[in-house]
Amino acid sequence: FSAIHSWAGTALVAVLAYQEVSSSWIAVSWALFALLLLIAGTRLKRMELHYQAYLLSLGAMFQVGLVNLHATEPFPMYPRLTLRLVTIALTAALLYLSARWAARAEIAAALIVGATYEWAGSALVWLLLLYELHSLHVAPGWAIFGLVLFEIGYLRKSGNWRLQGYAAFASAFARIFLVNVGASRHDLLMTTLPLAVIFYYVYWRLEGGERDLLAQDRQFLAGPVLGYLGTATCATVFYCCLDAGWIAAGWAGLALLLIAVAWSAKQEVFLHHSLLLAVAVLFRGVLIDLAEPGVIAGAWFSG
C-alpha cells in the first residue's frame, strides 16, 4: 500500500477515536495507536508510519493539557482514584514504551526522537504529581520522582534519564521557596527536610560512581550542585523553623556538622558549605541580631 493510503487510514482512525471515544480517553487511545504505528513502522521499515505516530503522540500531549488535567471525576472502576490519574498515567506509560521503538527508526535523529518521548512521558508524570498531590507534598513528590529517574539512568547508563532526574530535583528545590516555606514548622520539617536527604544521597552516588559512566555528569558539576542544594535546603529549614534569635546559632551548628562530615568523609565540598554558612552567620549576627537586641532577648526568655 502507498504512503497516501497509510496517511489516510491513520487520519481516519484518529478522527474516529476523537468522535467515538470519551474525551478523557482520547489521549490514551491516540498514544496507544501511536505505539502500534511505531512498532509496525519498525517491523515493516515504513518511515511514514513513524511520522504519523509522532503527530498522534503530539496530539495526545495536547489533549492531556486541554482535557485530562481537568478530569477530576472519580474513575468508575475504582472511585478512590481520579480519572485524571488513570488516564495520564496510562498515557505516560505508553509514551515511555514508544520511546524504545522511536529510537529504532531508520533516521539520523532516531535517538533524539526516542529521548524526546522519554521526556514527554516524564513531563506528564511531573504534571500529574503537581495536580494530584497536596500542595506541600508536590516538592517531595518531584524529588522522589527525580530519584527514580536518576536511578534508572544510573542502572541503564543513560545520561538522558539522569538529566530528567536533575530537572525534577531543580523543580523540587524551587518549589520549596514558592510554597513550602509558608507552611507550619511540623509540615515544613516533614515535607522539606527529606529533600536534603535525597540531594545528599544522589551527591554520594555521583561522587562514588564509575568515573567513565558519570563523566558527562561531572563535566557540569552535577554532584557538587546537588550537595549545595542539600545544604541550602537544611539552612532554609533552620531559618523557617527556628526562632529569630536562634537562626544564627542553628546555622553555626550546621556549619560545625559539615566540617565534621568534610573531615570524616574526605569531601572538601562540605568545607566550602561550612565557610558559606559561617559568612551567613556573621552577617546575620552583625546586621540583625546585634542591631536588634530584642531578638536575642526574646529568644532566651520566650516560653
Salt bridges, closest charged atoms under 4 A:
GLU48 OE2 - ARG46 NH2 2.58
GLU106 OE2 - LYS45 NZ 3.29
GLU132 OE2 - ARG84 NE 2.82
GLU151 OE1 - ARG205 NH2 2.81
ASP187 OD1 - HIS186 ND1 3.58
ASP217 OD1 - ARG162 NH2 2.75
ASP243 OD1 - ARG185 NH2 2.72
GLU268 OE2 - HIS272 NE2 3.57
ASP289 OD1 - ARG284 NE 3.83
